Amino acid sequence: MAEVSPQFSRGEGTLTVPVSLHAKNRARLCERLREKEGVPNGAIVFLKGGEQETRFDSDFEPVFRQESYFHWTFGVIESDFLGAVSVNTGTSILFCPKLSEEYAVWLGTIKPKEYFQKRYGVDEVYYTNEIAAWIETQKPPMILTLRGLNTDSGKYSEEGTFTGIEKYTVNNSLLHPEIAECRVFKTPEEMEVLRYVCGVSSRAHIECMKRIRPGMKEYQIESMFQHYCSYHGGCRHTSYACICATGCNAAILHYGHAGEPNSKEIKDGDICNFDMGGEYYCYSSDITCAYPANGKFTEDQKIVYNSVLKANRAVLHAAKPGVCWTDMHLLAEKTLLTELKSHGLVKGDVDEMITARVGAIFFPHGLGHFMGIDVHDVGGYPEVGIERSNLPGLRSLRTARVLQEGMVLTIEPGCYFIESILVPAMKDEKKAKFFCPDVIQRFLKFGGVRIEDDVVITATGAELLNDVPRTVEEIEATMAEGRK
């Protein structure tokens, strides 16, 4: 067997990621747990990795992607592993499946335990059928398993288990808030991966910007983006289903799912919202570019686009440690409404509009979210201390935390003309006075614009991780270059 290196890479031209990234993550977690009330001396963290599944009742196996907490802790790319970490010593143990001889026929070389020990830089490796025996040698006073609510999905993490676990004291509540909080703050090693995948995704967006033509189908842009990220960046997965929304579809916030499958023909004059991000080594990017399909903004498209861009840049320049994310959302709303007022779409006092939640009619989603191993990363609403608003727009915020150095977030204000909420709002006695119906009528079939950037909070502000054309002039120049 060829010499194995303790690092991850997709080959020449892609980023090489050292396993020390995960060793540092484990050390950070153990440090927090040693200070955690209720965690006894000698406790063990026990985690379950992702399992290879088949599609429904068939034998089709989708390309495996590791469970996020397990990836953060160990960096294992194979399925059906479990793992343990000694809180006291930081000793790391992997449990790999014992494969049958048939595996070698269909799926390749069966690797020995020593391979995984060196590959992932852990202290010990055993087979999964040896878990109970290994645990018995440790006699842990407590086994910490992972069960906690993901406030973005509403789903719970799945606990690891083994035959005989009932003989031990198991706690499934102490671990989750600590490991989730660790994931909120990115290390320099993690930032290197995030910068890489944001760079690859930026270049893929630019490729789409140059090559789009009226008459194409939305799914062709999706295909173009995926191909670039995979071929040039080694990104076998995207961070989420690509949103390739054009024309009226650009007012559908999460377009691109099975019921709205990126299938429309792109028309001359359409505004486009392309919300797409590559994923490398389980780390995400999430970028939205908006531009006209034909490469030239109309005056109305400029009004909406520049209003959203000003809101985006207002937040980018204001975001820093100590600032509340809810206040950043309100800043984006205020900037957007001020611009729409200057162009005659709304009227009246902007602060009154914000109180009446008029901003949420044009901008119904949250300003952004944490990003990392999951595109909507964990920790947005910790188990204690942060309450979710029940007000329109604000209730869609995926976090309401005060910003701190090391957090990675998206900044994604938008302006959409969604008839199902805009038309009733213009008839609402509390909101109607703020709208200019004759002007808004001109935009009802417009669609919408979202401008989404990925940032890391630094000691003094926010660092932009992606690099795509953003001004009208930059976008038109890039698209013109693609048409030469």
VOVEX-95663 format. One line per 3 residues: number of its first residue (from 1); their letters; for each residue x, y, z of C-alpha. Coordinates in steps of 0.25 Angstrom, whole numbers, padded with zeros to 4 digits, always signed. Example, Ala and Ser with C-alpha at 12.3 -4.5 7.8 and 13.67 -1.06 7.14 Angstrom:
2
1> AS> +0049:-0018:+0031 | +0055:-0004:+0029 .
END
This chain:
484
1> MAE> +0000:+0000:+0000 | +0005:+0014:-0004 | +0010:+0023:+0008 .
4> VSP> -0001:+0030:+0014 | +0000:+0045:+0017 | -0007:+0051:+0029 .
7> QFS> -0014:+0062:+0021 | -0026:+0064:+0012 | -0024:+0068:-0003 .
10> RGE> -0032:+0066:-0016 | -0019:+0067:-0023 | -0010:+0077:-0030 .
13> GTL> -0016:+0090:-0031 | -0025:+0088:-0019 | -0023:+0092:-0004 .
16> TVP> -0016:+0083:+0005 | -0022:+0082:+0019 | -0014:+0077:+0030 .
19> VSL> -0020:+0067:+0041 | -0015:+0077:+0051 | -0027:+0085:+0048 .
22> HAK> -0035:+0074:+0055 | -0025:+0072:+0066 | -0027:+0087:+0070 .
25> NRA> -0042:+0085:+0070 | -0041:+0074:+0079 | -0032:+0081:+0089 .
28> RLC> -0041:+0093:+0089 | -0053:+0084:+0092 | -0046:+0077:+0103 .
31> ERL> -0042:+0090:+0109 | -0056:+0095:+0110 | -0061:+0082:+0115 .
34> REK> -0051:+0082:+0126 | -0056:+0095:+0131 | -0071:+0090:+0130 .
37> EGV> -0078:+0088:+0143 | -0084:+0074:+0143 | -0073:+0067:+0135 .
40> PNG> -0065:+0058:+0144 | -0051:+0055:+0143 | -0048:+0043:+0133 .
43> AIV> -0061:+0046:+0125 | -0060:+0042:+0110 | -0067:+0048:+0098 .
46> FLK> -0073:+0038:+0089 | -0078:+0042:+0075 | -0085:+0035:+0063 .
49> GGE> -0080:+0038:+0049 | -0089:+0038:+0037 | -0094:+0025:+0031 .
52> QET> -0095:+0021:+0016 | -0109:+0021:+0012 | -0117:+0016:+0000 .
55> RFD> -0128:+0024:-0007 | -0141:+0019:-0002 | -0142:+0004:-0004 .
58> SDF> -0132:+0003:-0015 | -0117:+0000:-0015 | -0113:+0013:-0021 .
61> EPV> -0103:+0020:-0011 | -0102:+0035:-0012 | -0088:+0041:-0011 .
64> FRQ> -0085:+0040:+0004 | -0083:+0053:+0012 | -0078:+0052:+0026 .
67> ESY> -0087:+0057:+0038 | -0082:+0071:+0042 | -0079:+0069:+0057 .
70> FHW> -0071:+0057:+0054 | -0064:+0063:+0042 | -0060:+0075:+0051 .
73> TFG> -0055:+0066:+0062 | -0047:+0056:+0053 | -0047:+0059:+0038 .
76> VIE> -0051:+0045:+0034 | -0056:+0044:+0020 | -0061:+0030:+0020 .
79> SDF> -0075:+0025:+0026 | -0079:+0017:+0037 | -0068:+0021:+0047 .
82> LGA> -0069:+0025:+0062 | -0060:+0032:+0071 | -0056:+0035:+0085 .
85> VSV> -0048:+0046:+0092 | -0043:+0046:+0106 | -0046:+0059:+0112 .
88> NTG> -0035:+0059:+0122 | -0023:+0055:+0113 | -0029:+0058:+0099 .
91> TSI> -0026:+0044:+0094 | -0033:+0041:+0081 | -0039:+0028:+0077 .
94> LFC> -0045:+0024:+0064 | -0054:+0012:+0062 | -0054:+0007:+0048 .
97> PKL> -0064:-0003:+0042 | -0058:-0017:+0040 | -0061:-0020:+0025 .
100> SEE> -0063:-0033:+0018 | -0055:-0039:+0007 | -0065:-0035:-0003 .
103> YAV> -0062:-0020:-0001 | -0049:-0022:-0008 | -0056:-0028:-0020 .
106> WLG> -0066:-0016:-0022 | -0060:-0004:-0014 | -0045:-0005:-0014 .
109> TIK> -0034:-0009:-0004 | -0038:-0012:+0010 | -0029:-0003:+0018 .
112> PKE> -0023:-0007:+0032 | -0025:+0000:+0045 | -0011:+0006:+0044 .
115> YFQ> -0015:+0013:+0031 | -0026:+0021:+0038 | -0017:+0024:+0050 .
118> KRY> -0007:+0031:+0042 | -0017:+0037:+0032 | -0025:+0044:+0042 .
121> GVD> -0014:+0046:+0053 | -0021:+0039:+0064 | -0015:+0032:+0076 .
124> EVY> -0022:+0019:+0074 | -0031:+0011:+0064 | -0040:-0001:+0067 .
127> YTN> -0051:-0008:+0060 | -0066:-0004:+0063 | -0068:-0018:+0069 .
130> EIA> -0057:-0015:+0079 | -0064:-0002:+0085 | -0069:-0009:+0097 .
133> AWI> -0056:-0016:+0101 | -0048:-0003:+0099 | -0058:+0005:+0108 .
136> ETQ> -0057:-0005:+0118 | -0042:-0003:+0119 | -0045:+0012:+0122 .
139> KPP> -0056:+0010:+0132 | -0061:+0024:+0130 | -0069:+0031:+0140 .
142> MIL> -0077:+0037:+0129 | -0079:+0036:+0114 | -0083:+0049:+0107 .
145> TLR> -0092:+0047:+0095 | -0097:+0057:+0086 | -0112:+0061:+0085 .
148> GLN> -0116:+0075:+0083 | -0125:+0084:+0075 | -0120:+0090:+0062 .
151> TDS> -0128:+0103:+0062 | -0127:+0105:+0047 | -0133:+0091:+0043 .
154> GKY> -0141:+0088:+0055 | -0135:+0074:+0056 | -0126:+0067:+0067 .
157> SEE> -0113:+0061:+0065 | -0112:+0046:+0066 | -0105:+0040:+0078 .
160> GTF> -0094:+0030:+0077 | -0097:+0016:+0084 | -0091:+0002:+0085 .
163> TGI> -0095:-0011:+0091 | -0094:-0010:+0106 | -0094:+0005:+0107 .
166> EKY> -0106:+0004:+0117 | -0095:-0001:+0128 | -0089:+0013:+0128 .
169> TVN> -0094:+0027:+0133 | -0097:+0034:+0120 | -0100:+0049:+0118 .
172> NSL> -0106:+0054:+0105 | -0108:+0069:+0109 | -0094:+0074:+0114 .
175> LHP> -0086:+0072:+0101 | -0095:+0079:+0091 | -0095:+0093:+0095 .
178> EIA> -0080:+0093:+0097 | -0076:+0086:+0083 | -0086:+0095:+0076 .
181> ECR> -0080:+0108:+0082 | -0066:+0103:+0078 | -0071:+0102:+0064 .
184> VFK> -0076:+0116:+0064 | -0062:+0122:+0065 | -0053:+0118:+0054 .
187> TPE> -0038:+0115:+0055 | -0027:+0120:+0045 | -0027:+0106:+0040 .
190> EME> -0042:+0106:+0037 | -0041:+0120:+0031 | -0031:+0115:+0021 .
193> VLR> -0041:+0105:+0016 | -0052:+0115:+0016 | -0044:+0125:+0008 .
196> YVC> -0040:+0114:-0002 | -0055:+0110:-0005 | -0060:+0124:-0005 .
199> GVS> -0049:+0127:-0015 | -0053:+0115:-0024 | -0068:+0119:-0023 .
202> SRA> -0065:+0133:-0027 | -0057:+0129:-0039 | -0069:+0120:-0043 .
205> HIE> -0079:+0131:-0041 | -0070:+0140:-0050 | -0070:+0128:-0061 .
208> CMK> -0085:+0128:-0061 | -0086:+0143:-0062 | -0077:+0143:-0074 .
211> RIR> -0084:+0131:-0081 | -0099:+0133:-0078 | -0108:+0136:-0090 .
214> PGM> -0123:+0138:-0092 | -0128:+0125:-0098 | -0121:+0117:-0088 .
217> KEY> -0128:+0109:-0077 | -0126:+0112:-0062 | -0121:+0098:-0060 .
220> QIE> -0109:+0100:-0070 | -0104:+0111:-0061 | -0105:+0102:-0049 .
223> SMF> -0097:+0091:-0057 | -0087:+0102:-0061 | -0085:+0106:-0047 .
226> QHY> -0084:+0091:-0042 | -0074:+0087:-0053 | -0065:+0099:-0050 .
229> CSY> -0065:+0096:-0035 | -0062:+0081:-0037 | -0052:+0082:-0049 .
232> HGG> -0044:+0094:-0044 | -0046:+0093:-0029 | -0048:+0079:-0025 .
235> CRH> -0062:+0082:-0019 | -0070:+0069:-0021 | -0081:+0075:-0013 .
238> TSY> -0088:+0088:-0013 | -0092:+0094:+0000 | -0107:+0094:-0003 .
241> ACI> -0116:+0092:-0015 | -0113:+0103:-0025 | -0123:+0114:-0027 .
244> CAT> -0123:+0119:-0041 | -0134:+0128:-0041 | -0137:+0137:-0053 .
247> GCN> -0149:+0147:-0056 | -0161:+0145:-0047 | -0154:+0133:-0041 .
250> AAI> -0144:+0142:-0034 | -0155:+0146:-0024 | -0155:+0132:-0019 .
253> LHY> -0145:+0132:-0008 | -0141:+0117:-0008 | -0144:+0114:-0023 .
256> GHA> -0137:+0102:-0029 | -0143:+0090:-0021 | -0151:+0079:-0027 .
259> GEP> -0163:+0086:-0029 | -0156:+0098:-0035 | -0145:+0091:-0042 .
262> NSK> -0136:+0102:-0049 | -0144:+0099:-0062 | -0148:+0112:-0067 .
265> EIK> -0143:+0118:-0080 | -0135:+0130:-0078 | -0141:+0142:-0085 .
268> DGD> -0134:+0155:-0090 | -0137:+0165:-0080 | -0138:+0156:-0068 .
271> ICN> -0131:+0159:-0055 | -0124:+0147:-0050 | -0122:+0143:-0035 .
274> FDM> -0111:+0132:-0035 | -0109:+0127:-0021 | -0099:+0116:-0021 .
277> GGE> -0087:+0111:-0013 | -0077:+0100:-0014 | -0072:+0091:-0003 .
280> YYC> -0058:+0087:+0000 | -0054:+0077:+0011 | -0068:+0079:+0017 .
283> YSS> -0066:+0094:+0018 | -0076:+0103:+0011 | -0077:+0116:+0003 .
286> DIT> -0090:+0123:+0000 | -0090:+0134:-0010 | -0101:+0141:-0018 .
289> CAY> -0099:+0149:-0030 | -0110:+0157:-0037 | -0109:+0163:-0051 .
292> PAN> -0117:+0164:-0064 | -0117:+0152:-0073 | -0113:+0161:-0085 .
295> GKF> -0102:+0168:-0078 | -0108:+0182:-0078 | -0116:+0187:-0066 .
298> TED> -0128:+0195:-0069 | -0131:+0207:-0061 | -0141:+0199:-0052 .
301> QKI> -0131:+0188:-0050 | -0121:+0198:-0045 | -0131:+0204:-0035 .
304> VYN> -0133:+0191:-0028 | -0119:+0186:-0030 | -0112:+0198:-0025 .
307> SVL> -0122:+0199:-0013 | -0118:+0185:-0009 | -0104:+0187:-0011 .
310> KAN> -0104:+0200:-0002 | -0111:+0191:+0009 | -0100:+0181:+0007 .
313> RAV> -0089:+0190:+0008 | -0095:+0198:+0020 | -0094:+0185:+0028 .
316> LHA> -0081:+0181:+0023 | -0075:+0194:+0028 | -0082:+0194:+0041 .
319> AKP> -0080:+0179:+0045 | -0070:+0177:+0056 | -0068:+0171:+0070 .
322> GVC> -0079:+0176:+0080 | -0089:+0179:+0070 | -0103:+0172:+0071 .
325> WTD> -0107:+0164:+0058 | -0121:+0169:+0060 | -0117:+0183:+0059 .
328> MHL> -0109:+0180:+0046 | -0122:+0174:+0040 | -0129:+0187:+0044 .
331> LAE> -0118:+0195:+0038 | -0120:+0188:+0025 | -0135:+0190:+0025 .
334> KTL> -0133:+0205:+0028 | -0123:+0206:+0016 | -0132:+0199:+0007 .
337> LTE> -0145:+0206:+0010 | -0137:+0220:+0009 | -0133:+0216:-0005 .
340> LKS> -0147:+0211:-0009 | -0153:+0224:-0004 | -0143:+0232:-0012 .
343> HGL> -0148:+0225:-0024 | -0162:+0227:-0021 | -0166:+0213:-0017 .
346> VKG> -0170:+0216:-0003 | -0173:+0229:+0005 | -0173:+0234:+0019 .
349> DVD> -0164:+0233:+0031 | -0154:+0222:+0029 | -0153:+0219:+0044 .
352> EMI> -0169:+0218:+0044 | -0168:+0208:+0033 | -0158:+0200:+0041 .
355> TAR> -0167:+0200:+0053 | -0179:+0196:+0044 | -0169:+0185:+0038 .
358> VGA> -0171:+0190:+0024 | -0156:+0186:+0022 | -0160:+0171:+0023 .
361> IFF> -0170:+0172:+0012 | -0158:+0175:+0002 | -0148:+0167:+0010 .
364> PHG> -0155:+0156:+0017 | -0143:+0147:+0021 | -0132:+0149:+0031 .
367> LGH> -0119:+0157:+0028 | -0110:+0145:+0028 | -0105:+0133:+0036 .
370> FMG> -0093:+0126:+0042 | -0085:+0118:+0032 | -0075:+0107:+0033 .
373> IDV> -0076:+0092:+0032 | -0091:+0094:+0030 | -0095:+0106:+0021 .
376> HDV> -0105:+0109:+0032 | -0095:+0107:+0043 | -0099:+0103:+0057 .
379> GGY> -0099:+0112:+0069 | -0108:+0123:+0064 | -0117:+0122:+0076 .
382> PEV> -0110:+0116:+0088 | -0118:+0108:+0098 | -0119:+0119:+0107 .
385> GIE> -0117:+0134:+0106 | -0122:+0138:+0092 | -0137:+0139:+0089 .
388> RSN> -0143:+0139:+0075 | -0152:+0151:+0071 | -0166:+0148:+0067 .
391> LPG> -0166:+0161:+0058 | -0167:+0159:+0042 | -0154:+0159:+0036 .
394> LRS> -0146:+0158:+0050 | -0152:+0145:+0053 | -0145:+0139:+0041 .
397> LRT> -0132:+0143:+0046 | -0123:+0130:+0048 | -0116:+0137:+0059 .
400> ARV> -0118:+0149:+0068 | -0104:+0149:+0075 | -0094:+0160:+0078 .
403> LQE> -0083:+0158:+0068 | -0069:+0153:+0073 | -0056:+0152:+0066 .
406> GMV> -0055:+0138:+0059 | -0069:+0137:+0055 | -0072:+0134:+0040 .
409> LTI> -0085:+0140:+0034 | -0093:+0143:+0022 | -0098:+0157:+0019 .
412> EPG> -0109:+0155:+0009 | -0120:+0167:+0009 | -0130:+0166:-0003 .
415> CYF> -0141:+0173:-0009 | -0153:+0165:-0015 | -0166:+0168:-0021 .
418> IES> -0174:+0156:-0016 | -0188:+0158:-0020 | -0194:+0149:-0009 .
421> ILV> -0189:+0158:+0002 | -0188:+0171:-0005 | -0202:+0173:-0011 .
424> PAM> -0209:+0169:+0003 | -0199:+0179:+0010 | -0203:+0190:+0001 .
427> KDE> -0217:+0188:+0005 | -0214:+0187:+0020 | -0219:+0200:+0027 .
430> KKA> -0206:+0201:+0036 | -0197:+0199:+0024 | -0204:+0205:+0012 .
433> KFF> -0200:+0219:+0014 | -0185:+0216:+0012 | -0186:+0210:-0002 .
436> CPD> -0187:+0217:-0015 | -0196:+0207:-0023 | -0194:+0213:-0037 .
439> VIQ> -0179:+0212:-0036 | -0179:+0198:-0029 | -0188:+0193:-0040 .
442> RFL> -0177:+0195:-0050 | -0168:+0185:-0042 | -0179:+0174:-0039 .
445> KFG> -0173:+0165:-0049 | -0159:+0169:-0047 | -0154:+0157:-0038 .
448> GVR> -0144:+0161:-0028 | -0129:+0164:-0024 | -0121:+0158:-0014 .
451> IED> -0106:+0161:-0011 | -0099:+0151:-0002 | -0085:+0152:+0003 .
454> DVV> -0077:+0143:+0012 | -0069:+0150:+0024 | -0061:+0147:+0036 .
457> ITA> -0062:+0156:+0048 | -0048:+0161:+0051 | -0043:+0169:+0063 .
460> TGA> -0047:+0182:+0056 | -0057:+0179:+0046 | -0061:+0169:+0035 .
463> ELL> -0052:+0163:+0025 | -0059:+0159:+0011 | -0056:+0145:+0007 .
466> NDV> -0062:+0145:-0007 | -0057:+0153:-0019 | -0068:+0155:-0029 .
469> PRT> -0072:+0168:-0037 | -0082:+0176:-0029 | -0084:+0190:-0035 .
472> VEE> -0093:+0191:-0048 | -0080:+0196:-0055 | -0072:+0184:-0051 .
475> IEA> -0083:+0174:-0054 | -0086:+0180:-0068 | -0071:+0180:-0071 .
478> TMA> -0069:+0166:-0067 | -0081:+0161:-0075 | -0076:+0169:-0087 .
481> EGR> -0063:+0162:-0086 | -0070:+0149:-0087 | -0077:+0153:-0100 .
484> K> -0064:+0157:-0108 .
END
